[in-house]
């Protein structure tokens, strides 16, 4: 049997699995639907995501990853096992080596929790790498040279900011403000302004398909359905793009502040490289309409969105697995 290497982008919002020689073979939401009475797993990933906010009392849709780390060890293990079974890795390969990515500010305890969860799925060896480094590699940056590369990886649970040079991280920061917080910002804004309660999926849809935080079109309007908090009845309101900018303003400012702090810690020689090359945005949050323009205006540095921001980390695991010596040196 083959012992083919596997790369896992274990994200708060999505899990992506890369098999060496095959590419990305799985991209599904990090959700498990569980029968809370019998503890039986009903669905995992896409199927479980469709149940979010629509389950009966005894069925609970659980997100085991919170802010880029394992919040529920047991459920994460169930989820990983289900995904590895789904890609038939256990049948195809005998004890593969697994590379898992994590945020830069993860504690040793959290790192061990991720490692143990992967080992229990049958891995021969588990490597842990920092997410922004892998994202930079997946975005096509050459981080081996003595010049600076800067990446801003905005996932579901964390925003990881890092400046890389000579295959290492020079300065970095990780804040727990990212895609999921954007969703909560939209929910909170609509609740406070219109007394209307909307679900996570509705908020995410507004964020992806309607929000604009740079030059919102005041004529662009969107009808939203939810539950009126005063009457308790279903209700419909209309919001503008300008309101989405207002809703997301505070969180975007936190990302700008954290990025500024990282830039301030950078040696002057490397700062010059960043002004020349710019900052690369990766992760799902990079797709927020107007974010790149807002960052560029406030930071006074070119900001570019990676070619495939959602898959950068997974693609990066593939490149690192092809250069296993780099992983061995890092561990």
N, C-alpha and C positions, 0 to 999 in steps of 0.2 A: 504493500500500500504506500501511496505517496504521503509525504509529510509536508504538505504545501503551507506556506506562511499566510497568515490572515492579519489584516489591519482593521481595527475597529475604531470608528469615530463615535464614542459613547456620549452622545449629546443630551442635553436636557430636553430638547424638543424632538430630535430624531436620532436614530442609530443608522450609521452607514457601515457596511462591511465590504472590504476590498480583499479579493483573493489574488495572490501573486500569480500572474500569468493569465488571469481572467478579467481583472478590472473590478468595478463596483458591481456587486451581485445583489445587494440589498440596501434599500433606503426606505425605512419605515418609522412612524412616530414611536417615541419612547413611552408606550402606554401598555398597561396590562389590565384586562377586565377580569375581575375575580368574584366568585360567589362567596360572600363574606360568612355565610353559614357553614358551608362545607369546605371552604378554602380551595375550591376547585377553580382552575384557570379556565375561563370561558373563551377568551380571545387575547391575542397579542398584536401590537403594531397597528397597521391600517384598519383592520377589523375592529380592534378595541377603540380606536380613535373615533370611528363612526358612532360608537355608543356613548361618547362623552356628552354628559348633560342630558342623556335620554334613557338612562338605565332605571329599572325598577329598584325598589328599596334594597333588596338582597344582593343586587349586582353593583359592584363599585369599580369605576374606571380609575386606576391608580397610575400616577406618574412617579416612578421610583427614583428618578434623578431630579435633584433640586439644586439650582445654581451651579451646575456643572459637576456636582459630586453626588455620591450615592446617599440618598435619604432613607431608602429602605433596602437593606442588604439582601434580604430573602427574595423580594420581588425582582430586584435587579438580576439576581442569579437565575430566577425562573425565566425572565425576559431574554437574557443572553443565551440560555440553553435552548429556548424556543426558536430564536433567530438562527443559531448555529445548526439546529435540527432542520430548519426550513431550507437552508442552503445546502443541506445534506453533507456538511463538512465532516461529520463523524463517520459517515459511510465511505466518503471519498479519501479521507486522509487519516493517517495514524498519528495522533498527538501532534498537532501543528504548533509552530511557534506563533504567538499572538502579540501584536503591537497595539497598545491602547493609548489614546491621547487624553490628556487631562489639563485643566486650567493651571496657570503659573503659580497661583497662591494656595494650591492644595496642600494640606498638612500631611506629614508622614503617615498618620493614622488613616486618613482618607485614601492615600496612595496605596497602602497595604490592603485596604478593603476592596479597592478596584482589582488589585493583583490577585487576591484570593478568589474573588468572584470569577475571574477568567481562568484561574488554575482549576477550579472545580468543574469547568466545562470540558476539561480533558486536555488542556494545553501542556505541551512539553516544557516550554519556557515562555515567560511573559515579560515583555518590555513595556515600560511606561515612558512616554515622551510628552513634552509640554506642547500644548495645542498651537500657540502662535508660531512656534518653530516649524511644526509640521505643515501648518497652513501656508507659511511663507514658501516652503519647498514645493507644496502642491500648486501654489500660484505662479510658479516658474522662476522664483528668485534664486540667484546663486549666492548662498550665504557663506560659502567657503572662503571667499576673498576678504582681505582686510579693509573692506568698505562697508558702510552702514546700509542696512535694509530695514525698513519699518513696516510693520504689519499691524492692522487693527482688525481683530477677529471678533465679530459681534454674533454670538450664537443665540440660543434660547435663554440660557441662564446666566451666562457671564460675557463680559466684554474683556478680551485679553489684548493688551497693548504691549508690543515688544519691539526693541531695536536689536537687530542681529548682526553679528560680524564674526568671521572665522569659525563658523559652525556653532556659535554659542550666543546666548542672550546677554547683551551688554547692560540694558536696563529694561525693566518691565513693570507692569501693573495689571491687576485683574480686579474688576469691579462687578458687583452683582446687579448690574443694570444692563438689560439686553432685551431680546424679543419678547419674552414673557412679561417683563415689566411694562413694555410699550402697550401690550394688550390690556394690562391692568389699569394703565393710565387712561386709556380710552373708556374702559368700563366706568372708572371713577368720575371722569369728566361728565359723561352722559347722565350718570346717576345723580350727580350734584346739581347739574344745570337743568336737567329735564325731568328729574324724579322718575327716570325710566331705567329698569334693570335689564341689561343684555348679557348674554352668555359669552364665554371665552371664544367660541368659534365665530360668533358675529363680530367680536372685537378684532380678531385676527384677520377676518375678511376685510374689515374697514382698513386696517393697517396695510395689508398687502395690495388691495385693489383700488383704494380711494385716497388714503392719506397723502399729503404733500407738505413737507416742512420748510421748503425753500421759497418758492414763489407760488403759493396756493392760488387757485383760480376762484375768486369770490362768487362766480356764477355757477361753479360746479356744485351740485347738490346731490345728496343721497338720502333715500328713505330708509329708516331703521325701525324694525319691529322689536318690541320687548314687552315687559310687564310694568304697568304703571304702579309705582310704589304707594300711591295714595288710594287708588280705587281697587288695586289688585287685579285689574283687568288687562287684557292684551291692548297695546296701544302703538301707534305709529307716529314717529317724528321725522323731521327733515334736518340734516346737518350740512354745513358747508366745509370745504377743504380748509378754510381759515381756522375753523374750530379744531381740526385735527392737529394743526401746527401748535395751537394753544395747549391742547391736551398733552402733547409730547415734549413741549418746550423744556420742562424741568429735567427730564431724563436725558435729553440730548445735551443739555448744558453740563450734566455730570460726566458724560463721556468726553466732552470737550475739555473739561477741567482735568480729568485723569490723563488725557493725552498730552496736555500742556505740561503736567507734572513730569511725565516720562521724558519729554523733550528737554525740560530744564535740567534733568540729571545727566544728559548726554554730553560726552566730551565734544569740544568745539569742532574738531576735525570731522567727527562723524555727523555733526549737525549740518555741515556743509553738504555732505553726501545726500542727506534727506531732502534738503532744499532742492537739490538737483534732480534726484530720482522720484521724490514724492512718497506718499504713504499709500500702501495697498490695502483696500478694504476687502475682507473675506467674511464668510458666515452669512446666514440668512438675513441678519439685520442690515447688511450692506445694500440690500435691495430696497430699503425704505426710501421712497421717492423724495429726492431733495437732500438726503443726508450727506452725500459726497460734496455737493455744492456748499452746504452749510459749514461743514468741517473745513473746506478749503478757504472759505471767506474768513472764518474765525481764527484759524491757525496760521494763515498766510503761507501755506505749503501746498504744493499740488497733491490732490487726492484722487486716486484712481480705483475703480471697482475691478476686482479680479475677473478674469474671463468666465469662470464658473464658480462664483463664491460659495454656493451651497455644497460643492463637492471637493473644495480645496484640501481640507484635512484628510479626507479619505484618499484622494490622489497622492497626497504627501506621504501617507503611510506606505503606499505602493512603491514610491521612489526610495524610501528608507529601507524597505524590505529587500529591495534589489541591491542595497549597499549595507548589508547586515553588519559589516565591520564598524560603521559609524554608530550603530545602535549599541554594539558591544562596548565601545569606548565610553559611551554616555552613561551606562548603567553603574 
